Amino acid sequence: MLMNNATARSRQRMVGAIVATVVSAAGMVAAATPAAAVGAGVNFVTPSGSGCLDGYNNRPVSEVYTTGCNGGKFQQWRYDGWNTKSILYSYGEVLCIVKVGSAVTLDYCNSANSQVYWLVQGRTGSLVIRSYADPNVCLTRAGTNVDVGPCNVPAAAWAMR
């Protein structure tokens, strides 16, 4: 079937409008998806590599802790980059690590709460996770429980994989 130039241009405009509508709709879906839900998570591990940062809401002793690395979603965390104000988002719980006094807990990722922000500083094999609101404290390990304490102690050291 042969088309004249006017018909071809009309169809091109129609296809262009359909493509623009689909792209616009995809943009609205992407905008409605929280950034925390996009991308792969990282594991924060103890320097020996024997334990991973883990989070489980309503765990009796501490909701944030270390346990053997198992590759599960509860050990996968999203953050925004090195030395960047970040919310540490748990892929397993869909909650964030929140500083509460000298402890940490899992709670909703409320960006209005300054205690949800952290700085991941250092390098992949040797890093600290520093409180953005209180830069004198970092995530530290006390046995298997995780809380906050001084950044210059071995218990504040982490690695990433």
PyMOL commands that set and color helices and strands:
alter all, ss='L'
color gray80, all
select helices_A, chain A and resi 5-32+35-37+73-75+114-116+154-156
alter helices_A, ss='H'
color red, helices_A
select strands_A, chain A and resi 44-45+52-55+64-67+77-78+86-87+89-90+96-100+103-107+117-123+126-131+137-142+145-150+159-160
alter strands_A, ss='S'
color yellow, strands_A
deselect
rebuild
show_as cartoon
